[in-house]
Amino acid sequence: MPQAGLMKALDPKVPPMWLPYISVADVDAAAKRVARLGGKVHAEPSDIPGIGRFAVFADPSGATFAVMTPTAAK
């Protein structure tokens, strides 16, 4: 199972950064919980074909992180 990934920035104005991902059982439930606890949803839950489901958030202090549920290996 992959443990890291790299990609070019989708927006050239965004500086290089690290985005930690946390594995969760249910991305949609995590999004609801983050919003309920005062965090901000930067990217709503969505699917990455062949990879999994993910979303991007900021906690109430502004720290950004993502959650992901990988697609089951076949």
C-alpha positions in Angstrom: 0.0 0.0 0.0 1.4 3.4 -0.9 2.5 5.6 2.0 3.2 8.9 0.2 2.5 10.7 -3.0 3.7 13.7 -4.9 2.1 15.9 -7.5 2.5 19.3 -9.2 0.4 22.1 -7.7 -2.9 22.6 -9.5 -2.6 26.3 -9.0 0.9 27.9 -9.7 0.2 30.6 -7.1 0.1 28.0 -4.3 3.5 27.6 -2.7 5.0 24.1 -2.1 3.6 22.4 0.9 3.0 19.2 2.8 -0.5 17.9 3.3 -0.8 15.1 5.9 -3.5 12.5 5.2 -5.2 10.6 8.0 -6.8 7.2 7.2 -10.5 7.1 8.2 -13.3 4.5 7.8 -15.8 7.1 6.5 -14.7 10.3 4.8 -18.3 11.7 4.7 -18.8 11.2 8.4 -15.4 12.8 9.1 -16.4 15.9 7.1 -19.6 16.3 9.1 -17.7 15.9 12.4 -15.0 18.4 11.4 -17.7 21.0 10.5 -19.6 20.3 13.7 -16.5 20.7 15.8 -15.6 24.1 14.3 -13.2 23.1 11.5 -13.5 24.3 7.9 -14.0 22.0 4.9 -11.7 23.2 2.1 -12.5 20.3 -0.3 -15.7 18.4 0.1 -15.5 14.6 0.1 -14.9 13.2 -3.4 -13.6 10.1 -5.1 -10.3 9.7 -6.8 -10.9 6.8 -9.3 -8.8 3.8 -8.4 -7.3 5.5 -5.3 -10.1 6.2 -2.8 -12.3 8.9 -1.3 -10.8 12.0 0.3 -11.5 15.5 1.7 -9.4 18.4 2.9 -10.0 20.4 6.1 -8.6 23.0 8.4 -8.9 22.7 12.2 -10.2 25.7 14.2 -6.6 27.0 14.5 -6.1 26.9 10.7 -3.9 23.7 10.5 -4.7 22.0 7.2 -5.0 18.2 6.8 -6.8 15.6 4.7 -8.6 12.4 5.4 -8.8 9.4 3.1 -10.4 6.0 2.8 -8.4 4.0 0.2 -10.2 1.9 -2.4 -10.1 -1.8 -1.4 -7.3 -3.7 -3.1 -8.5 -6.2 -5.6 
